[in-house]
Amino acid sequence: MIKLACCGDDCNYCPRYTGTINNDEEALRRAAEIWYEIGWRDRILPPDEMKCYGCLSVKNCAYGIKGCCRKKKIDNCGYCVEMPCERLKEAVRRVKKFEKISKDLMSEEEYEIFKMAFWLKEKRLKRIRDEKKSDNKTPHRSSEYDIKVRKTIPFYECFQRETIDLVKTINPDVRKWLDTGCGTGYLIEKAITELGGCKFVLTDPSAEMLAEAGKRLKSYKNIEYMEPVKTEEINISDPKGYDVITAIQVHHYLNEEDRKKATLNCYKLLKDNGIYVVFENIRSENDGALDFQLDRWMNFQLREGKSKKGVSDHRKRFGVKYFPIKVSEHLKLLNTVGFRIVEILWLSYLQAGFFCIK
C-alpha cells in the first residue's frame, strides 16, 4: 500500500520509515549517516531519534506543509487547489539541491531508494492532482464544481434562471423534462420548486456528477436518474418523448460529429412542440476578435479571485479540451436538424444560449 507524506514523499521507500517498521537498527544507523552527509541533520543521530512512523507521526515539518494539509483537511498537496504553493516550491527546490549532492555520497542502490522516496515527490503530486481532476470533463472536481464554475463562467446563475423562465412562459404545464449533462443538479433544484408537477430525468457522462446531483435532490420524489451516458448515446426508449430537454454547458466538449449526433438525438427525444435549450461556450464570429474576447473572459476570472496560473491554464483549454463553435454555426446546426423555431436566448462574454421548438 502506498503511504505518502503530505509533501509527496513515499514512506514505503524511506530508510527511516522502513528501518522503523522492520526494527532494523543498522538501517537506521546508516540512514542517520546519510541524513548528516547530505545536510539534512547537523549531526549523526542515534537510531532511536531516527525512528519515524510516517509523516503524521512527526511533530515538526521544515516547510510547514503538514500543518497546512491538516488545516485544509487533505491528505497531501496533490489535493490542494493552490498547488504548487511557495511552501511546496521551496521543498522541491531543496530536494533537487540534495539530489545533486547525494549522487557522490551514496551507493547506486541507495540513490535509487532515495529517488523513489524523495526525488519524485513533485511528479507524484502532479499525478495525484491530474487524477483528481478527471472525474468529469470540466477542470473542476464534481464536489467543487458549484463553487468553482461561478468563478469561471460569467453570469452562470442567469443561465438557469433564463432557462426556467423560458420554459414557464412557453409551457407552464410541462410534464417531463430531461436534463442531459445535468452536473450537480443545480438547474433542476431551481426548476422543481416552480414546476413541482413535472417529472425530471437526469443524466450526465460523469458518475461523480450524478452522485452530487443525487445528494442535492435526495428529498424530491419526482426525479429519475439514468445511468451515466453522453447525450449522443441516450437510447430513445420512451415513445411519448420529453416536453423539455436542457443541455447546459455540456456539448462544447464534443467534437463536430458528436455534437451533431447529440443535437439530433435531443431532437428525436422531444415531443412535437417540445422545447430544447442549450448553453455553450462559443467562439467569436470574427476570428480576429477572439483574443480580445478571451482577454475579457480571463479578466473576469481574475476579478473573481482565480490565480494568474489558474486563469492561464483555463485559457489553454480553449479549442483543446473543449471545442466552441460560432453562434452562426450553432444556428445552422439547429436549423439543419429540423427545429421549426430556433432563437438566441442569451449572449455574454464567450457564452451563448439557444432555444428551439420542435
C-alpha positions as CSV (number, residue, x, y, z in Angstrom):
1,M,0.0,0.0,0.0
2,I,1.3,3.5,-0.9
3,K,1.9,5.6,2.2
4,L,2.5,9.2,1.1
5,A,3.8,12.1,3.2
6,C,1.9,15.4,2.9
7,C,4.7,16.8,0.6
8,G,4.5,13.7,-1.7
9,D,7.4,11.7,-0.3
10,D,6.8,7.9,-0.5
11,C,7.3,6.4,3.0
12,N,7.4,2.9,1.6
13,Y,10.9,3.7,0.3
14,C,12.2,6.0,3.1
15,P,15.0,4.3,5.0
16,R,13.8,5.9,8.2
17,Y,10.3,4.5,7.9
18,T,11.3,1.1,6.6
19,G,14.0,0.8,9.2
20,T,11.5,1.7,11.9
21,I,8.7,-0.7,10.9
22,N,11.3,-3.5,10.3
23,N,13.0,-2.8,13.6
24,D,16.3,-2.6,11.7
25,E,18.7,-0.7,13.9
26,E,21.6,-1.0,11.3
27,A,19.4,0.6,8.6
28,L,18.5,3.4,10.9
29,R,22.2,3.9,11.8
30,R,23.1,4.1,8.0
31,A,20.1,6.5,7.4
32,A,21.4,8.8,10.2
33,E,24.8,8.9,8.4
34,I,23.2,9.8,5.1
35,W,21.0,12.4,6.7
36,Y,24.1,14.1,8.1
37,E,26.2,13.7,5.0
38,I,23.8,15.4,2.6
39,G,22.9,18.1,5.1
40,W,19.5,17.1,6.5
41,R,20.9,17.0,10.1
42,D,23.7,18.8,11.8
43,R,24.9,15.7,13.5
44,I,24.6,11.9,13.3
45,L,21.5,11.0,15.3
46,P,21.2,7.7,17.3
47,P,18.9,5.1,15.8
48,D,16.1,5.9,18.4
49,E,15.9,9.5,17.2
50,M,15.8,8.4,13.6
51,K,12.7,6.4,14.0
52,C,9.7,7.5,12.0
53,Y,6.2,6.0,11.6
54,G,5.2,8.3,8.7
55,C,4.6,12.0,8.1
56,L,1.8,12.4,10.6
57,S,3.9,10.9,13.5
58,V,6.5,13.7,13.1
59,K,5.9,16.8,15.2
60,N,7.7,19.3,13.1
61,C,7.7,19.9,9.3
62,A,10.6,22.1,7.9
63,Y,8.3,23.7,5.4
64,G,5.0,23.9,7.3
65,I,3.4,21.6,4.8
66,K,2.0,19.1,7.3
67,G,0.2,21.8,9.3
68,C,-1.2,23.3,6.1
69,C,-2.6,19.9,5.0
70,R,-4.1,19.3,8.4
71,K,-5.7,22.7,8.3
72,K,-7.2,22.1,4.9
73,K,-8.2,18.5,5.8
74,I,-6.4,17.0,2.9
75,D,-4.0,14.0,2.7
76,N,-1.3,15.7,0.7
77,C,-0.5,18.7,-1.5
78,G,-1.8,16.9,-4.6
79,Y,-5.4,17.5,-3.4
80,C,-4.8,21.2,-2.8
81,V,-6.3,23.7,-5.3
82,E,-3.3,26.1,-4.7
83,M,-0.7,23.5,-5.7
84,P,2.1,24.4,-6.2
85,C,2.3,27.0,-3.4
86,E,5.5,28.6,-2.2
87,R,6.0,26.1,0.6
88,L,5.9,23.2,-1.9
89,K,8.1,25.0,-4.4
90,E,10.7,25.6,-1.7
91,A,10.6,21.9,-0.7
92,V,11.1,20.8,-4.3
93,R,14.0,23.3,-4.8
94,R,15.8,21.9,-1.7
95,V,15.1,18.3,-2.8
96,K,16.7,19.0,-6.2
97,K,19.7,20.5,-4.5
98,F,20.1,17.5,-2.2
99,E,19.6,15.1,-5.1
100,K,22.7,16.6,-6.8
101,I,24.8,16.2,-3.7
102,S,23.6,12.7,-2.9
103,K,25.0,11.1,-6.1
104,D,28.5,11.3,-4.8
105,L,27.7,10.2,-1.3
106,M,25.6,7.1,-1.8
107,S,25.8,3.7,-3.5
108,E,23.8,3.2,-6.7
109,E,21.3,1.2,-4.7
110,E,20.9,3.8,-2.0
111,Y,20.4,6.5,-4.6
112,E,17.6,4.6,-6.3
113,I,15.9,4.2,-2.9
114,F,16.1,7.9,-2.2
115,K,14.9,8.7,-5.7
116,M,11.8,6.7,-5.1
117,A,11.3,8.1,-1.6
118,F,12.1,11.8,-2.1
119,W,13.3,12.9,-5.6
120,L,10.0,12.1,-7.3
121,K,7.7,14.0,-5.0
122,E,6.8,16.7,-7.5
123,K,5.9,14.2,-10.2
124,R,3.9,12.1,-7.8
125,L,1.9,15.1,-6.6
126,K,1.2,16.3,-10.1
127,R,-0.2,12.9,-11.0
128,I,-2.5,13.0,-8.0
129,R,-3.6,16.5,-8.9
130,D,-4.3,15.4,-12.5
131,E,-6.1,12.3,-11.4
132,K,-8.4,14.2,-9.0
133,K,-9.5,16.4,-11.9
134,S,-10.5,13.5,-14.1
135,D,-14.0,12.7,-12.7
136,N,-15.6,14.8,-15.4
137,K,-14.8,16.9,-18.5
138,T,-14.6,20.3,-16.7
139,P,-11.5,21.5,-14.9
140,H,-13.3,21.2,-11.6
141,R,-13.9,18.1,-9.4
142,S,-17.6,17.4,-9.1
143,S,-17.6,18.1,-5.4
144,E,-16.1,21.6,-6.0
145,Y,-18.0,22.4,-9.2
146,D,-20.7,24.7,-7.9
147,I,-18.2,27.0,-6.3
148,K,-15.5,26.9,-9.0
149,V,-17.8,27.4,-12.0
150,R,-19.1,30.7,-10.7
151,K,-15.5,32.0,-10.7
152,T,-15.1,30.7,-14.2
153,I,-18.3,31.4,-16.2
154,P,-19.8,35.0,-16.1
155,F,-23.5,35.2,-15.3
156,Y,-23.6,31.4,-14.7
157,E,-26.7,31.6,-12.5
158,C,-28.5,33.6,-15.1
159,F,-28.4,30.6,-17.5
160,Q,-30.5,28.6,-15.1
161,R,-33.0,31.5,-14.4
162,E,-33.4,32.3,-18.1
163,T,-34.0,28.7,-18.9
164,I,-36.7,28.2,-16.3
165,D,-38.4,31.5,-17.2
166,L,-38.5,30.5,-20.8
167,V,-40.0,27.0,-20.1
168,K,-42.6,28.5,-17.8
169,T,-43.5,31.1,-20.4
170,I,-43.9,28.6,-23.3
171,N,-45.2,25.6,-21.5
172,P,-46.2,26.2,-17.8
173,D,-47.8,22.7,-17.7
174,V,-44.6,20.8,-18.7
175,R,-44.8,17.2,-17.5
176,K,-41.5,15.6,-18.5
177,W,-38.1,17.3,-18.5
178,L,-34.7,15.7,-19.5
179,D,-31.6,17.4,-18.3
180,T,-28.6,15.9,-20.1
181,G,-25.2,16.9,-18.7
182,C,-27.0,17.7,-15.5
183,G,-23.9,18.2,-13.5
184,T,-24.6,18.6,-9.8
185,G,-28.4,19.1,-10.3
186,Y,-28.4,22.8,-9.7
187,L,-30.8,23.7,-12.6
188,I,-33.3,21.0,-11.6
189,E,-33.2,22.1,-7.9
190,K,-34.3,25.6,-9.1
191,A,-36.8,24.2,-11.6
192,I,-38.5,21.8,-9.3
193,T,-39.6,24.5,-6.9
194,E,-41.5,26.2,-9.7
195,L,-42.6,23.2,-11.7
196,G,-43.4,20.7,-9.0
197,G,-45.8,18.7,-11.1
198,C,-43.1,17.8,-13.6
199,K,-41.1,14.6,-13.7
200,F,-37.4,15.3,-14.1
201,V,-35.0,12.8,-15.7
202,L,-31.3,13.5,-15.1
203,T,-28.2,12.1,-16.7
204,D,-24.5,13.0,-17.1
205,P,-21.4,11.4,-18.6
206,S,-19.8,11.5,-15.1
207,A,-20.9,9.1,-12.4
208,E,-19.5,11.5,-9.8
209,M,-21.6,14.4,-11.1
210,L,-24.7,12.2,-10.9
211,A,-23.8,11.3,-7.4
212,E,-23.6,15.0,-6.5
213,A,-27.0,15.6,-8.1
214,G,-28.4,12.7,-6.1
215,K,-27.2,14.2,-2.9
216,R,-28.6,17.6,-3.7
217,L,-32.0,16.3,-4.8
218,K,-32.5,13.4,-2.4
219,S,-35.6,14.8,-0.8
220,Y,-37.5,15.0,-4.1
221,K,-39.7,12.1,-5.3
222,N,-40.4,13.2,-8.9
223,I,-36.8,12.6,-10.1
224,E,-35.4,9.7,-12.1
225,Y,-31.7,9.1,-12.9
226,M,-30.3,7.4,-15.9
227,E,-27.0,5.6,-15.9
228,P,-24.0,7.8,-16.8
229,V,-24.3,8.4,-20.5
230,K,-23.3,11.0,-23.1
231,T,-26.2,12.8,-24.9
232,E,-25.4,11.3,-28.2
233,E,-25.7,7.8,-26.7
234,I,-29.0,8.1,-24.9
235,N,-31.5,5.5,-26.1
236,I,-34.8,6.7,-27.4
237,S,-36.8,4.3,-25.2
238,D,-39.9,6.4,-24.4
239,P,-42.1,6.8,-27.5
240,K,-44.0,9.7,-25.8
241,G,-40.9,11.8,-25.6
242,Y,-40.0,14.8,-23.4
243,D,-41.6,18.2,-23.2
244,V,-38.3,19.8,-22.4
245,I,-34.6,18.9,-22.9
246,T,-31.8,21.0,-21.5
247,A,-28.1,20.8,-22.1
248,I,-26.3,23.5,-20.1
249,Q,-22.6,23.9,-20.6
250,V,-22.0,20.4,-21.8
251,H,-22.0,20.0,-25.6
252,H,-19.0,22.2,-26.2
253,Y,-16.9,19.2,-25.0
254,L,-17.9,17.3,-28.1
255,N,-16.2,17.2,-31.5
256,E,-18.1,18.3,-34.6
257,E,-19.5,14.8,-35.4
258,D,-20.6,14.0,-31.8
259,R,-22.2,17.5,-31.4
260,K,-24.3,16.8,-34.5
261,K,-25.3,13.3,-33.1
262,A,-26.1,14.8,-29.7
263,T,-28.2,17.6,-31.2
264,L,-30.1,15.2,-33.4
265,N,-30.7,12.8,-30.5
266,C,-32.2,15.6,-28.5
267,Y,-34.5,16.5,-31.4
268,K,-35.7,12.9,-31.7
269,L,-36.2,12.6,-27.9
270,L,-38.5,15.6,-27.9
271,K,-42.3,15.6,-28.4
272,D,-43.7,17.7,-31.1
273,N,-43.7,21.3,-29.9
274,G,-41.1,20.3,-27.3
275,I,-38.5,22.8,-26.1
276,Y,-34.8,22.4,-26.4
277,V,-32.5,24.7,-24.5
278,V,-28.7,24.6,-24.9
279,F,-26.0,26.8,-23.4
280,E,-22.3,26.5,-24.5
281,N,-19.0,28.3,-24.6
282,I,-18.7,29.8,-28.0
283,R,-16.1,31.1,-30.5
284,S,-16.3,34.8,-31.7
285,E,-17.8,35.4,-35.1
286,N,-14.7,37.3,-36.2
287,D,-11.6,35.3,-35.6
288,G,-9.6,38.5,-35.2
289,A,-11.7,39.3,-32.1
290,L,-11.1,36.0,-30.3
291,D,-8.0,37.2,-28.3
292,F,-9.9,40.3,-27.1
293,Q,-12.8,38.2,-26.1
294,L,-10.6,35.7,-24.3
295,D,-8.8,38.5,-22.5
296,R,-12.1,39.9,-21.3
297,W,-13.2,36.5,-20.1
298,M,-9.9,35.9,-18.3
299,N,-10.1,39.3,-16.6
300,F,-13.5,38.3,-15.2
301,Q,-11.8,35.2,-13.7
302,L,-9.0,37.3,-12.1
303,R,-11.6,39.6,-10.6
304,E,-13.3,36.6,-9.1
305,G,-10.1,35.6,-7.3
306,K,-8.6,32.9,-9.6
307,S,-4.9,32.8,-9.7
308,K,-3.0,34.0,-12.8
309,K,-1.8,30.4,-13.3
310,G,-5.4,29.1,-13.0
311,V,-6.6,31.7,-15.5
312,S,-3.7,30.9,-17.9
313,D,-4.4,27.1,-17.6
314,H,-8.1,27.7,-18.3
315,R,-7.3,29.8,-21.4
316,K,-5.1,27.0,-22.8
317,R,-8.1,24.6,-22.6
318,F,-9.9,26.6,-25.3
319,G,-10.1,24.6,-28.5
320,V,-8.0,21.8,-26.9
321,K,-10.2,20.4,-24.0
322,Y,-13.4,21.8,-25.3
323,F,-14.4,22.9,-28.8
324,P,-16.5,26.1,-29.1
325,I,-18.2,27.0,-32.3
326,K,-19.6,30.3,-33.6
327,V,-23.2,31.5,-32.9
328,S,-23.8,31.3,-36.7
329,E,-22.7,27.7,-36.7
330,H,-25.0,26.9,-33.8
331,L,-27.9,28.4,-35.6
332,K,-27.1,26.5,-38.8
333,L,-26.8,23.2,-36.9
334,L,-30.1,23.6,-35.0
335,N,-32.0,24.6,-38.2
336,T,-30.4,21.7,-40.1
337,V,-31.5,19.2,-37.5
338,G,-35.1,20.2,-38.1
339,F,-36.3,22.5,-35.4
340,R,-39.1,24.8,-36.6
341,I,-38.1,27.6,-34.3
342,V,-34.5,28.5,-33.5
343,E,-33.6,31.6,-31.5
344,I,-30.8,33.1,-29.4
345,L,-31.8,33.2,-25.7
346,W,-28.6,34.6,-24.2
347,L,-25.3,36.0,-25.2
348,S,-22.5,37.3,-23.0
349,Y,-18.7,37.1,-23.0
350,L,-18.0,33.8,-24.8
351,Q,-21.1,32.0,-23.7
352,A,-24.4,31.7,-25.6
353,G,-27.8,30.1,-25.0
354,F,-30.3,29.0,-27.7
355,F,-33.9,27.7,-27.5
356,C,-35.6,25.7,-30.1
357,I,-39.1,24.3,-30.7
358,K,-39.7,21.0,-32.5
